[in-house]
Amino acid sequence: MDNKNKVQLIWGIALILMGVGVFFRVPVVIEKMSDTVEFNSGLYFFRFSFYLISVILIGGGIKKIQNYWPFKK
């Protein structure tokens, strides 16, 4: 059981790192998309979606890390 918990901790750290990576990658991707997409309203939707994915990844990673260490009540 201890090995499975360590895998979950590593997975949580990976989720946080991917969320941070997506967060910093969004401006580059939006800039490339602005050359191909003719309408600006679609860019706002894509930007919002990418940032939402980033927040969900970071939140999931934090939740996995919190589940790894049992807190005393």
Predicted model as a PDB file, atoms N, CA, C, CB and O in Angstrom, pLDDT in the B-factor column:
MODEL        1                                                                  
ATOM      1  N   MET A   1       0.822  -1.197   0.000  1.00 51.00           N  
ATOM      2  CA  MET A   1       0.000   0.000   0.000  1.00 51.00           C  
ATOM      3  C   MET A   1       0.859   1.252   0.000  1.00 51.00           C  
ATOM      4  CB  MET A   1      -0.931   0.003   1.199  1.00 51.00           C  
ATOM      5  O   MET A   1       0.461   2.282  -0.545  1.00 51.00           O  
ATOM      6  N   ASP A   2       2.036   1.170   0.608  1.00 66.00           N  
ATOM      7  CA  ASP A   2       2.906   2.333   0.685  1.00 66.00           C  
ATOM      8  C   ASP A   2       3.419   2.726  -0.702  1.00 66.00           C  
ATOM      9  CB  ASP A   2       4.081   2.055   1.627  1.00 66.00           C  
ATOM     10  O   ASP A   2       3.573   3.912  -0.995  1.00 66.00           O  
ATOM     11  N   ASN A   3       3.686   1.727  -1.559  1.00 72.00           N  
ATOM     12  CA  ASN A   3       4.167   1.998  -2.904  1.00 72.00           C  
ATOM     13  C   ASN A   3       3.114   2.738  -3.721  1.00 72.00           C  
ATOM     14  CB  ASN A   3       4.560   0.698  -3.601  1.00 72.00           C  
ATOM     15  O   ASN A   3       3.441   3.630  -4.503  1.00 72.00           O  
ATOM     16  N   LYS A   4       1.843   2.364  -3.537  1.00 74.00           N  
ATOM     17  CA  LYS A   4       0.764   3.018  -4.266  1.00 74.00           C  
ATOM     18  C   LYS A   4       0.634   4.477  -3.835  1.00 74.00           C  
ATOM     19  CB  LYS A   4      -0.563   2.275  -4.044  1.00 74.00           C  
ATOM     20  O   LYS A   4       0.357   5.343  -4.666  1.00 74.00           O  
ATOM     21  N   ASN A   5       0.830   4.759  -2.547  1.00 81.00           N  
ATOM     22  CA  ASN A   5       0.757   6.132  -2.069  1.00 81.00           C  
ATOM     23  C   ASN A   5       1.873   6.988  -2.650  1.00 81.00           C  
ATOM     24  CB  ASN A   5       0.815   6.164  -0.553  1.00 81.00           C  
ATOM     25  O   ASN A   5       1.660   8.159  -2.962  1.00 81.00           O  
ATOM     26  N   LYS A   6       3.063   6.409  -2.798  1.00 86.00           N  
ATOM     27  CA  LYS A   6       4.173   7.163  -3.387  1.00 86.00           C  
ATOM     28  C   LYS A   6       3.901   7.488  -4.844  1.00 86.00           C  
ATOM     29  CB  LYS A   6       5.479   6.380  -3.264  1.00 86.00           C  
ATOM     30  O   LYS A   6       4.249   8.569  -5.321  1.00 86.00           O  
ATOM     31  N   VAL A   7       3.279   6.553  -5.553  1.00 89.00           N  
ATOM     32  CA  VAL A   7       2.917   6.805  -6.946  1.00 89.00           C  
ATOM     33  C   VAL A   7       1.907   7.951  -7.019  1.00 89.00           C  
ATOM     34  CB  VAL A   7       2.337   5.524  -7.605  1.00 89.00           C  
ATOM     35  O   VAL A   7       1.995   8.802  -7.905  1.00 89.00           O  
ATOM     36  N   GLN A   8       0.957   7.975  -6.094  1.00 89.00           N  
ATOM     37  CA  GLN A   8      -0.028   9.058  -6.069  1.00 89.00           C  
ATOM     38  C   GLN A   8       0.623  10.404  -5.759  1.00 89.00           C  
ATOM     39  CB  GLN A   8      -1.116   8.758  -5.038  1.00 89.00           C  
ATOM     40  O   GLN A   8       0.210  11.429  -6.302  1.00 89.00           O  
ATOM     41  N   LEU A   9       1.635  10.413  -4.895  1.00 90.00           N  
ATOM     42  CA  LEU A   9       2.364  11.644  -4.598  1.00 90.00           C  
ATOM     43  C   LEU A   9       3.112  12.133  -5.835  1.00 90.00           C  
ATOM     44  CB  LEU A   9       3.346  11.424  -3.430  1.00 90.00           C  
ATOM     45  O   LEU A   9       3.079  13.322  -6.154  1.00 90.00           O  
ATOM     46  N   ILE A  10       3.779  11.229  -6.525  1.00 93.00           N  
ATOM     47  CA  ILE A  10       4.499  11.605  -7.744  1.00 93.00           C  
ATOM     48  C   ILE A  10       3.518  12.101  -8.801  1.00 93.00           C  
ATOM     49  CB  ILE A  10       5.317  10.410  -8.288  1.00 93.00           C  
ATOM     50  O   ILE A  10       3.805  13.060  -9.517  1.00 93.00           O  
ATOM     51  N   TRP A  11       2.361  11.448  -8.898  1.00 94.00           N  
ATOM     52  CA  TRP A  11       1.346  11.865  -9.857  1.00 94.00           C  
ATOM     53  C   TRP A  11       0.827  13.270  -9.518  1.00 94.00           C  
ATOM     54  CB  TRP A  11       0.182  10.852  -9.880  1.00 94.00           C  
ATOM     55  O   TRP A  11       0.596  14.076 -10.419  1.00 94.00           O  
ATOM     56  N   GLY A  12       0.648  13.561  -8.247  1.00 94.00           N  
ATOM     57  CA  GLY A  12       0.211  14.895  -7.825  1.00 94.00           C  
ATOM     58  C   GLY A  12       1.223  15.962  -8.173  1.00 94.00           C  
ATOM     59  O   GLY A  12       0.857  17.046  -8.628  1.00 94.00           O  
ATOM     60  N   ILE A  13       2.495  15.664  -7.963  1.00 95.00           N  
ATOM     61  CA  ILE A  13       3.544  16.620  -8.317  1.00 95.00           C  
ATOM     62  C   ILE A  13       3.578  16.830  -9.824  1.00 95.00           C  
ATOM     63  CB  ILE A  13       4.916  16.136  -7.814  1.00 95.00           C  
ATOM     64  O   ILE A  13       3.758  17.954 -10.291  1.00 95.00           O  
ATOM     65  N   ALA A  14       3.408  15.757 -10.582  1.00 97.00           N  
ATOM     66  CA  ALA A  14       3.384  15.871 -12.046  1.00 97.00           C  
ATOM     67  C   ALA A  14       2.204  16.722 -12.516  1.00 97.00           C  
ATOM     68  CB  ALA A  14       3.314  14.474 -12.688  1.00 97.00           C  
ATOM     69  O   ALA A  14       2.342  17.516 -13.447  1.00 97.00           O  
ATOM     70  N   LEU A  15       1.050  16.560 -11.879  1.00 96.00           N  
ATOM     71  CA  LEU A  15      -0.110  17.368 -12.247  1.00 96.00           C  
ATOM     72  C   LEU A  15       0.145  18.851 -12.002  1.00 96.00           C  
ATOM     73  CB  LEU A  15      -1.341  16.915 -11.465  1.00 96.00           C  
ATOM     74  O   LEU A  15      -0.216  19.692 -12.826  1.00 96.00           O  
ATOM     75  N   ILE A  16       0.764  19.168 -10.874  1.00 97.00           N  
ATOM     76  CA  ILE A  16       1.058  20.568 -10.568  1.00 97.00           C  
ATOM     77  C   ILE A  16       2.048  21.133 -11.584  1.00 97.00           C  
ATOM     78  CB  ILE A  16       1.620  20.708  -9.134  1.00 97.00           C  
ATOM     79  O   ILE A  16       1.866  22.246 -12.077  1.00 97.00           O  
ATOM     80  N   LEU A  17       3.083  20.378 -11.895  1.00 97.00           N  
ATOM     81  CA  LEU A  17       4.066  20.853 -12.867  1.00 97.00           C  
ATOM     82  C   LEU A  17       3.449  21.051 -14.250  1.00 97.00           C  
ATOM     83  CB  LEU A  17       5.228  19.874 -12.956  1.00 97.00           C  
ATOM     84  O   LEU A  17       3.771  22.020 -14.937  1.00 97.00           O  
ATOM     85  N   MET A  18       2.574  20.150 -14.659  1.00 97.00           N  
ATOM     86  CA  MET A  18       1.909  20.308 -15.956  1.00 97.00           C  
ATOM     87  C   MET A  18       0.971  21.513 -15.952  1.00 97.00           C  
ATOM     88  CB  MET A  18       1.128  19.036 -16.314  1.00 97.00           C  
ATOM     89  O   MET A  18       0.872  22.225 -16.951  1.00 97.00           O  
ATOM     90  N   GLY A  19       0.290  21.740 -14.843  1.00 97.00           N  
ATOM     91  CA  GLY A  19      -0.578  22.912 -14.746  1.00 97.00           C  
ATOM     92  C   GLY A  19       0.197  24.212 -14.852  1.00 97.00           C  
ATOM     93  O   GLY A  19      -0.241  25.149 -15.518  1.00 97.00           O  
ATOM     94  N   VAL A  20       1.345  24.270 -14.199  1.00 97.00           N  
ATOM     95  CA  VAL A  20       2.193  25.462 -14.287  1.00 97.00           C  
ATOM     96  C   VAL A  20       2.734  25.615 -15.704  1.00 97.00           C  
ATOM     97  CB  VAL A  20       3.359  25.384 -13.271  1.00 97.00           C  
ATOM     98  O   VAL A  20       2.812  26.727 -16.227  1.00 97.00           O  
ATOM     99  N   GLY A  21       3.106  24.501 -16.322  1.00 96.00           N  
ATOM    100  CA  GLY A  21       3.593  24.549 -17.699  1.00 96.00           C  
ATOM    101  C   GLY A  21       2.541  25.056 -18.669  1.00 96.00           C  
ATOM    102  O   GLY A  21       2.841  25.872 -19.542  1.00 96.00           O  
ATOM    103  N   VAL A  22       1.325  24.586 -18.526  1.00 95.00           N  
ATOM    104  CA  VAL A  22       0.232  25.059 -19.381  1.00 95.00           C  
ATOM    105  C   VAL A  22      -0.017  26.543 -19.141  1.00 95.00           C  
ATOM    106  CB  VAL A  22      -1.060  24.248 -19.121  1.00 95.00           C  
ATOM    107  O   VAL A  22      -0.262  27.292 -20.087  1.00 95.00           O  
ATOM    108  N   PHE A  23       0.045  26.970 -17.888  1.00 95.00           N  
ATOM    109  CA  PHE A  23      -0.199  28.368 -17.545  1.00 95.00           C  
ATOM    110  C   PHE A  23       0.788  29.295 -18.259  1.00 95.00           C  
ATOM    111  CB  PHE A  23      -0.106  28.565 -16.029  1.00 95.00           C  
ATOM    112  O   PHE A  23       0.397  30.341 -18.778  1.00 95.00           O  
ATOM    113  N   PHE A  24       2.060  28.912 -18.282  1.00 95.00           N  
ATOM    114  CA  PHE A  24       3.061  29.753 -18.925  1.00 95.00           C  
ATOM    115  C   PHE A  24       3.112  29.570 -20.438  1.00 95.00           C  
ATOM    116  CB  PHE A  24       4.411  29.466 -18.339  1.00 95.00           C  
ATOM    117  O   PHE A  24       3.692  30.401 -21.136  1.00 95.00           O  
ATOM    118  N   ARG A  25       2.526  28.514 -20.948  1.00 94.00           N  
ATOM    119  CA  ARG A  25       2.531  28.256 -22.390  1.00 94.00           C  
ATOM    120  C   ARG A  25       1.363  28.942 -23.103  1.00 94.00           C  
ATOM    121  CB  ARG A  25       2.482  26.753 -22.650  1.00 94.00           C  
ATOM    122  O   ARG A  25       1.414  29.119 -24.321  1.00 94.00           O  
ATOM    123  N   VAL A  26       0.330  29.325 -22.387  1.00 92.00           N  
ATOM    124  CA  VAL A  26      -0.875  29.894 -22.988  1.00 92.00           C  
ATOM    125  C   VAL A  26      -0.573  31.121 -23.854  1.00 92.00           C  
ATOM    126  CB  VAL A  26      -1.865  30.269 -21.899  1.00 92.00           C  
ATOM    127  O   VAL A  26      -1.059  31.169 -24.984  1.00 92.00           O  
ATOM    128  N   PRO A  27       0.195  32.112 -23.400  1.00 91.00           N  
ATOM    129  CA  PRO A  27       0.423  33.281 -24.260  1.00 91.00           C  
ATOM    130  C   PRO A  27       1.080  32.941 -25.602  1.00 91.00           C  
ATOM    131  CB  PRO A  27       1.281  34.282 -23.531  1.00 91.00           C  
ATOM    132  O   PRO A  27       0.766  33.558 -26.620  1.00 91.00           O  
ATOM    133  N   VAL A  28       1.984  31.970 -25.605  1.00 91.00           N  
ATOM    134  CA  VAL A  28       2.651  31.581 -26.851  1.00 91.00           C  
ATOM    135  C   VAL A  28       1.661  30.932 -27.808  1.00 91.00           C  
ATOM    136  CB  VAL A  28       3.820  30.620 -26.564  1.00 91.00           C  
ATOM    137  O   VAL A  28       1.656  31.227 -29.003  1.00 91.00           O  
ATOM    138  N   VAL A  29       0.827  30.053 -27.280  1.00 86.00           N  
ATOM    139  CA  VAL A  29      -0.147  29.359 -28.119  1.00 86.00           C  
ATOM    140  C   VAL A  29      -1.183  30.341 -28.664  1.00 86.00           C  
ATOM    141  CB  VAL A  29      -0.841  28.236 -27.325  1.00 86.00           C  
ATOM    142  O   VAL A  29      -1.557  30.256 -29.833  1.00 86.00           O  
ATOM    143  N   ILE A  30      -1.643  31.256 -27.846  1.00 85.00           N  
ATOM    144  CA  ILE A  30      -2.641  32.233 -28.288  1.00 85.00           C  
ATOM    145  C   ILE A  30      -2.050  33.139 -29.364  1.00 85.00           C  
ATOM    146  CB  ILE A  30      -3.147  33.078 -27.094  1.00 85.00           C  
ATOM    147  O   ILE A  30      -2.742  33.505 -30.314  1.00 85.00           O  
ATOM    148  N   GLU A  31      -0.781  33.499 -29.222  1.00 85.00           N  
ATOM    149  CA  GLU A  31      -0.137  34.339 -30.231  1.00 85.00           C  
ATOM    150  C   GLU A  31      -0.061  33.612 -31.576  1.00 85.00           C  
ATOM    151  CB  GLU A  31       1.275  34.749 -29.767  1.00 85.00           C  
ATOM    152  O   GLU A  31      -0.289  34.217 -32.624  1.00 85.00           O  
ATOM    153  N   LYS A  32       0.258  32.314 -31.547  1.00 83.00           N  
ATOM    154  CA  LYS A  32       0.291  31.540 -32.785  1.00 83.00           C  
ATOM    155  C   LYS A  32      -1.104  31.379 -33.375  1.00 83.00           C  
ATOM    156  CB  LYS A  32       0.916  30.170 -32.538  1.00 83.00           C  
ATOM    157  O   LYS A  32      -1.274  31.394 -34.594  1.00 83.00           O  
ATOM    158  N   MET A  33      -2.105  31.223 -32.503  1.00 80.00           N  
ATOM    159  CA  MET A  33      -3.475  31.058 -32.987  1.00 80.00           C  
ATOM    160  C   MET A  33      -4.021  32.353 -33.546  1.00 80.00           C  
ATOM    161  CB  MET A  33      -4.376  30.556 -31.873  1.00 80.00           C  
ATOM    162  O   MET A  33      -4.890  32.320 -34.417  1.00 80.00           O  
ATOM    163  N   SER A  34      -3.542  33.491 -33.075  1.00 79.00           N  
ATOM    164  CA  SER A  34      -4.070  34.764 -33.551  1.00 79.00           C  
ATOM    165  C   SER A  34      -3.739  34.986 -35.023  1.00 79.00           C  
ATOM    166  CB  SER A  34      -3.519  35.911 -32.712  1.00 79.00           C  
ATOM    167  O   SER A  34      -4.435  35.736 -35.708  1.00 79.00           O  
ATOM    168  N   ASP A  35      -2.689  34.345 -35.511  1.00 77.00           N  
ATOM    169  CA  ASP A  35      -2.356  34.452 -36.925  1.00 77.00           C  
ATOM    170  C   ASP A  35      -3.314  33.658 -37.797  1.00 77.00           C  
ATOM    171  CB  ASP A  35      -0.938  33.984 -37.162  1.00 77.00           C  
ATOM    172  O   ASP A  35      -3.551  34.029 -38.946  1.00 77.00           O  
ATOM    173  N   THR A  36      -3.868  32.574 -37.275  1.00 74.00           N  
ATOM    174  CA  THR A  36      -4.719  31.711 -38.078  1.00 74.00           C  
ATOM    175  C   THR A  36      -6.206  31.954 -37.862  1.00 74.00           C  
ATOM    176  CB  THR A  36      -4.402  30.285 -37.783  1.00 74.00           C  
ATOM    177  O   THR A  36      -7.004  31.671 -38.756  1.00 74.00           O  
ATOM    178  N   VAL A  37      -6.597  32.463 -36.714  1.00 64.00           N  
ATOM    179  CA  VAL A  37      -8.013  32.677 -36.418  1.00 64.00           C  
ATOM    180  C   VAL A  37      -8.351  34.132 -36.729  1.00 64.00           C  
ATOM    181  CB  VAL A  37      -8.346  32.327 -34.925  1.00 64.00           C  
ATOM    182  O   VAL A  37      -7.661  35.046 -36.277  1.00 64.00           O  
ATOM    183  N   GLU A  38      -9.411  34.339 -37.498  1.00 71.00           N  
ATOM    184  CA  GLU A  38      -9.759  35.680 -37.928  1.00 71.00           C  
ATOM    185  C   GLU A  38     -10.595  36.459 -36.910  1.00 71.00           C  
ATOM    186  CB  GLU A  38     -10.495  35.605 -39.219  1.00 71.00           C  
ATOM    187  O   GLU A  38     -10.640  37.688 -36.965  1.00 71.00           O  
ATOM    188  N   PHE A  39     -11.237  35.781 -36.009  1.00 68.00           N  
ATOM    189  CA  PHE A  39     -12.117  36.462 -35.063  1.00 68.00           C  
ATOM    190  C   PHE A  39     -11.523  36.447 -33.662  1.00 68.00           C  
ATOM    191  CB  PHE A  39     -13.504  35.812 -35.056  1.00 68.00           C  
ATOM    192  O   PHE A  39     -10.963  35.440 -33.227  1.00 68.00           O  
ATOM    193  N   ASN A  40     -11.649  37.571 -32.956  1.00 69.00           N  
ATOM    194  CA  ASN A  40     -11.045  37.711 -31.637  1.00 69.00           C  
ATOM    195  C   ASN A  40     -11.856  37.053 -30.537  1.00 69.00           C  
ATOM    196  CB  ASN A  40     -10.859  39.158 -31.318  1.00 69.00           C  
ATOM    197  O   ASN A  40     -11.288  36.653 -29.521  1.00 69.00           O  
ATOM    198  N   SER A  41     -13.163  36.926 -30.706  1.00 71.00           N  
ATOM    199  CA  SER A  41     -13.975  36.328 -29.648  1.00 71.00           C  
ATOM    200  C   SER A  41     -13.596  34.870 -29.427  1.00 71.00           C  
ATOM    201  CB  SER A  41     -15.463  36.439 -29.989  1.00 71.00           C  
ATOM    202  O   SER A  41     -13.672  34.380 -28.300  1.00 71.00           O  
ATOM    203  N   GLY A  42     -13.195  34.179 -30.467  1.00 77.00           N  
ATOM    204  CA  GLY A  42     -12.750  32.795 -30.317  1.00 77.00           C  
ATOM    205  C   GLY A  42     -11.458  32.698 -29.530  1.00 77.00           C  
ATOM    206  O   GLY A  42     -11.247  31.734 -28.793  1.00 77.00           O  
ATOM    207  N   LEU A  43     -10.591  33.691 -29.680  1.00 83.00           N  
ATOM    208  CA  LEU A  43      -9.334  33.691 -28.940  1.00 83.00           C  
ATOM    209  C   LEU A  43      -9.569  33.844 -27.447  1.00 83.00           C  
ATOM    210  CB  LEU A  43      -8.427  34.804 -29.439  1.00 83.00           C  
ATOM    211  O   LEU A  43      -8.876  33.223 -26.641  1.00 83.00           O  
ATOM    212  N   TYR A  44     -10.544  34.669 -27.072  1.00 85.00           N  
ATOM    213  CA  TYR A  44     -10.856  34.820 -25.653  1.00 85.00           C  
ATOM    214  C   TYR A  44     -11.374  33.507 -25.068  1.00 85.00           C  
ATOM    215  CB  TYR A  44     -11.890  35.938 -25.446  1.00 85.00           C  
ATOM    216  O   TYR A  44     -11.048  33.154 -23.935  1.00 85.00           O  
ATOM    217  N   PHE A  45     -12.176  32.795 -25.840  1.00 86.00           N  
ATOM    218  CA  PHE A  45     -12.685  31.509 -25.380  1.00 86.00           C  
ATOM    219  C   PHE A  45     -11.551  30.498 -25.211  1.00 86.00           C  
ATOM    220  CB  PHE A  45     -13.732  30.971 -26.361  1.00 86.00           C  
ATOM    221  O   PHE A  45     -11.504  29.783 -24.210  1.00 86.00           O  
ATOM    222  N   PHE A  46     -10.632  30.434 -26.188  1.00 86.00           N  
ATOM    223  CA  PHE A  46      -9.496  29.521 -26.090  1.00 86.00           C  
ATOM    224  C   PHE A  46      -8.595  29.880 -24.917  1.00 86.00           C  
ATOM    225  CB  PHE A  46      -8.693  29.533 -27.386  1.00 86.00           C  
ATOM    226  O   PHE A  46      -8.126  28.996 -24.201  1.00 86.00           O  
ATOM    227  N   ARG A  47      -8.351  31.166 -24.716  1.00 89.00           N  
ATOM    228  CA  ARG A  47      -7.513  31.604 -23.597  1.00 89.00           C  
ATOM    229  C   ARG A  47      -8.143  31.194 -22.271  1.00 89.00           C  
ATOM    230  CB  ARG A  47      -7.300  33.132 -23.638  1.00 89.00           C  
ATOM    231  O   ARG A  47      -7.471  30.663 -21.387  1.00 89.00           O  
ATOM    232  N   PHE A  48      -9.460  31.452 -22.145  1.00 92.00           N  
ATOM    233  CA  PHE A  48     -10.170  31.060 -20.930  1.00 92.00           C  
ATOM    234  C   PHE A  48     -10.096  29.549 -20.721  1.00 92.00           C  
ATOM    235  CB  PHE A  48     -11.636  31.515 -20.995  1.00 92.00           C  
ATOM    236  O   PHE A  48      -9.881  29.087 -19.601  1.00 92.00           O  
ATOM    237  N   SER A  49     -10.273  28.783 -21.791  1.00 93.00           N  
ATOM    238  CA  SER A  49     -10.256  27.321 -21.686  1.00 93.00           C  
ATOM    239  C   SER A  49      -8.890  26.800 -21.246  1.00 93.00           C  
ATOM    240  CB  SER A  49     -10.642  26.693 -23.022  1.00 93.00           C  
ATOM    241  O   SER A  49      -8.800  25.914 -20.397  1.00 93.00           O  
ATOM    242  N   PHE A  50      -7.834  27.353 -21.827  1.00 93.00           N  
ATOM    243  CA  PHE A  50      -6.486  26.903 -21.457  1.00 93.00           C  
ATOM    244  C   PHE A  50      -6.172  27.247 -20.006  1.00 93.00           C  
ATOM    245  CB  PHE A  50      -5.434  27.533 -22.384  1.00 93.00           C  
ATOM    246  O   PHE A  50      -5.594  26.434 -19.284  1.00 93.00           O  
ATOM    247  N   TYR A  51      -6.548  28.446 -19.577  1.00 96.00           N  
ATOM    248  CA  TYR A  51      -6.295  28.800 -18.176  1.00 96.00           C  
ATOM    249  C   TYR A  51      -7.141  27.946 -17.228  1.00 96.00           C  
ATOM    250  CB  TYR A  51      -6.587  30.293 -17.940  1.00 96.00           C  
ATOM    251  O   TYR A  51      -6.685  27.604 -16.137  1.00 96.00           O  
ATOM    252  N   LEU A  52      -8.345  27.604 -17.626  1.00 97.00           N  
ATOM    253  CA  LEU A  52      -9.190  26.731 -16.810  1.00 97.00           C  
ATOM    254  C   LEU A  52      -8.567  25.339 -16.681  1.00 97.00           C  
ATOM    255  CB  LEU A  52     -10.602  26.629 -17.418  1.00 97.00           C  
ATOM    256  O   LEU A  52      -8.570  24.751 -15.599  1.00 97.00           O  
ATOM    257  N   ILE A  53      -8.039  24.820 -17.779  1.00 96.00           N  
ATOM    258  CA  ILE A  53      -7.355  23.522 -17.734  1.00 96.00           C  
ATOM    259  C   ILE A  53      -6.170  23.590 -16.784  1.00 96.00           C  
ATOM    260  CB  ILE A  53      -6.887  23.097 -19.144  1.00 96.00           C  
ATOM    261  O   ILE A  53      -5.928  22.656 -16.020  1.00 96.00           O  
ATOM    262  N   SER A  54      -5.431  24.696 -16.832  1.00 97.00           N  
ATOM    263  CA  SER A  54      -4.278  24.872 -15.953  1.00 97.00           C  
ATOM    264  C   SER A  54      -4.697  24.858 -14.481  1.00 97.00           C  
ATOM    265  CB  SER A  54      -3.555  26.183 -16.283  1.00 97.00           C  
ATOM    266  O   SER A  54      -4.061  24.206 -13.654  1.00 97.00           O  
ATOM    267  N   VAL A  55      -5.761  25.574 -14.167  1.00 97.00           N  
ATOM    268  CA  VAL A  55      -6.229  25.632 -12.777  1.00 97.00           C  
ATOM    269  C   VAL A  55      -6.721  24.271 -12.316  1.00 97.00           C  
ATOM    270  CB  VAL A  55      -7.348  26.674 -12.624  1.00 97.00           C  
ATOM    271  O   VAL A  55      -6.489  23.890 -11.169  1.00 97.00           O  
ATOM    272  N   ILE A  56      -7.393  23.535 -13.181  1.00 97.00           N  
ATOM    273  CA  ILE A  56      -7.883  22.204 -12.825  1.00 97.00           C  
ATOM    274  C   ILE A  56      -6.718  21.245 -12.575  1.00 97.00           C  
ATOM    275  CB  ILE A  56      -8.797  21.653 -13.937  1.00 97.00           C  
ATOM    276  O   ILE A  56      -6.760  20.453 -11.634  1.00 97.00           O  
ATOM    277  N   LEU A  57      -5.678  21.313 -13.413  1.00 97.00           N  
ATOM    278  CA  LEU A  57      -4.501  20.464 -13.203  1.00 97.00           C  
ATOM    279  C   LEU A  57      -3.819  20.776 -11.879  1.00 97.00           C  
ATOM    280  CB  LEU A  57      -3.509  20.637 -14.351  1.00 97.00           C  
ATOM    281  O   LEU A  57      -3.477  19.865 -11.125  1.00 97.00           O  
ATOM    282  N   ILE A  58      -3.620  22.056 -11.593  1.00 97.00           N  
ATOM    283  CA  ILE A  58      -2.970  22.435 -10.339  1.00 97.00           C  
ATOM    284  C   ILE A  58      -3.827  22.023  -9.145  1.00 97.00           C  
ATOM    285  CB  ILE A  58      -2.702  23.952 -10.305  1.00 97.00           C  
ATOM    286  O   ILE A  58      -3.306  21.505  -8.157  1.00 97.00           O  
ATOM    287  N   GLY A  59      -5.125  22.248  -9.231  1.00 96.00           N  
ATOM    288  CA  GLY A  59      -6.018  21.861  -8.136  1.00 96.00           C  
ATOM    289  C   GLY A  59      -6.033  20.362  -7.899  1.00 96.00           C  
ATOM    290  O   GLY A  59      -6.048  19.914  -6.752  1.00 96.00           O  
ATOM    291  N   GLY A  60      -6.030  19.579  -8.979  1.00 96.00           N  
ATOM    292  CA  GLY A  60      -5.989  18.122  -8.827  1.00 96.00           C  
ATOM    293  C   GLY A  60      -4.693  17.648  -8.206  1.00 96.00           C  
ATOM    294  O   GLY A  60      -4.690  16.720  -7.397  1.00 96.00           O  
ATOM    295  N   GLY A  61      -3.585  18.282  -8.581  1.00 95.00           N  
ATOM    296  CA  GLY A  61      -2.295  17.927  -7.994  1.00 95.00           C  
ATOM    297  C   GLY A  61      -2.241  18.250  -6.514  1.00 95.00           C  
ATOM    298  O   GLY A  61      -1.732  17.464  -5.715  1.00 95.00           O  
ATOM    299  N   ILE A  62      -2.768  19.411  -6.154  1.00 94.00           N  
ATOM    300  CA  ILE A  62      -2.801  19.798  -4.733  1.00 94.00           C  
ATOM    301  C   ILE A  62      -3.657  18.826  -3.937  1.00 94.00           C  
ATOM    302  CB  ILE A  62      -3.341  21.237  -4.568  1.00 94.00           C  
ATOM    303  O   ILE A  62      -3.304  18.448  -2.819  1.00 94.00           O  
ATOM    304  N   LYS A  63      -4.781  18.422  -4.513  1.00 93.00           N  
ATOM    305  CA  LYS A  63      -5.657  17.482  -3.811  1.00 93.00           C  
ATOM    306  C   LYS A  63      -4.968  16.130  -3.605  1.00 93.00           C  
ATOM    307  CB  LYS A  63      -6.969  17.291  -4.591  1.00 93.00           C  
ATOM    308  O   LYS A  63      -5.097  15.530  -2.538  1.00 93.00           O  
ATOM    309  N   LYS A  64      -4.239  15.647  -4.614  1.00 92.00           N  
ATOM    310  CA  LYS A  64      -3.530  14.377  -4.473  1.00 92.00           C  
ATOM    311  C   LYS A  64      -2.439  14.471  -3.409  1.00 92.00           C  
ATOM    312  CB  LYS A  64      -2.922  13.955  -5.814  1.00 92.00           C  
ATOM    313  O   LYS A  64      -2.249  13.537  -2.630  1.00 92.00           O  
ATOM    314  N   ILE A  65      -1.728  15.586  -3.374  1.00 91.00           N  
ATOM    315  CA  ILE A  65      -0.674  15.754  -2.372  1.00 91.00           C  
ATOM    316  C   ILE A  65      -1.276  15.853  -0.979  1.00 91.00           C  
ATOM    317  CB  ILE A  65       0.172  17.003  -2.676  1.00 91.00           C  
ATOM    318  O   ILE A  65      -0.717  15.305  -0.029  1.00 91.00           O  
ATOM    319  N   GLN A  66      -2.401  16.538  -0.838  1.00 89.00           N  
ATOM    320  CA  GLN A  66      -3.054  16.626   0.465  1.00 89.00           C  
ATOM    321  C   GLN A  66      -3.553  15.260   0.924  1.00 89.00           C  
ATOM    322  CB  GLN A  66      -4.215  17.620   0.412  1.00 89.00           C  
ATOM    323  O   GLN A  66      -3.528  14.968   2.120  1.00 89.00           O  
ATOM    324  N   ASN A  67      -4.003  14.425   0.007  1.00 86.00           N  
ATOM    325  CA  ASN A  67      -4.450  13.083   0.377  1.00 86.00           C  
ATOM    326  C   ASN A  67      -3.286  12.185   0.767  1.00 86.00           C  
ATOM    327  CB  ASN A  67      -5.221  12.454  -0.768  1.00 86.00           C  
ATOM    328  O   ASN A  67      -3.488  11.193   1.468  1.00 86.00           O  
ATOM    329  N   TYR A  68      -2.082  12.505   0.334  1.00 84.00           N  
ATOM    330  CA  TYR A  68      -0.911  11.694   0.682  1.00 84.00           C  
ATOM    331  C   TYR A  68      -0.562  11.839   2.153  1.00 84.00           C  
ATOM    332  CB  TYR A  68       0.289  12.088  -0.179  1.00 84.00           C  
ATOM    333  O   TYR A  68      -0.254  10.850   2.819  1.00 84.00           O  
ATOM    334  N   TRP A  69      -0.607  13.079   2.673  1.00 78.00           N  
ATOM    335  CA  TRP A  69      -0.291  13.316   4.078  1.00 78.00           C  
ATOM    336  C   TRP A  69      -1.573  13.445   4.873  1.00 78.00           C  
ATOM    337  CB  TRP A  69       0.577  14.577   4.245  1.00 78.00           C  
ATOM    338  O   TRP A  69      -2.315  14.409   4.688  1.00 78.00           O  
ATOM    339  N   PRO A  70      -1.854  12.492   5.759  1.00 71.00           N  
ATOM    340  CA  PRO A  70      -3.058  12.614   6.589  1.00 71.00           C  
ATOM    341  C   PRO A  70      -2.863  13.690   7.646  1.00 71.00           C  
ATOM    342  CB  PRO A  70      -3.401  11.265   7.258  1.00 71.00           C  
ATOM    343  O   PRO A  70      -1.891  13.672   8.401  1.00 71.00           O  
ATOM    344  N   PHE A  71      -3.782  14.607   7.686  1.00 65.00           N  
ATOM    345  CA  PHE A  71      -3.729  15.691   8.676  1.00 65.00           C  
ATOM    346  C   PHE A  71      -4.512  15.285   9.917  1.00 65.00           C  
ATOM    347  CB  PHE A  71      -4.295  17.017   8.084  1.00 65.00           C  
ATOM    348  O   PHE A  71      -5.568  14.659   9.827  1.00 65.00           O  
ATOM    349  N   LYS A  72      -3.977  15.652  11.077  1.00 57.00           N  
ATOM    350  CA  LYS A  72      -4.662  15.354  12.337  1.00 57.00           C  
ATOM    351  C   LYS A  72      -5.745  16.381  12.571  1.00 57.00           C  
ATOM    352  CB  LYS A  72      -3.670  15.332  13.525  1.00 57.00           C  
ATOM    353  O   LYS A  72      -5.552  17.576  12.346  1.00 57.00           O  
ATOM    354  N   LYS A  73      -6.896  15.896  13.029  1.00 58.00           N  
ATOM    355  CA  LYS A  73      -8.011  16.812  13.300  1.00 58.00           C  
ATOM    356  C   LYS A  73      -8.050  17.197  14.758  1.00 58.00           C  
ATOM    357  CB  LYS A  73      -9.340  16.184  12.894  1.00 58.00           C  
ATOM    358  O   LYS A  73      -8.922  17.962  15.171  1.00 58.00           O  
TER     359      LYS A  73                                                      
ENDMDL                                                                          
END                                                                             
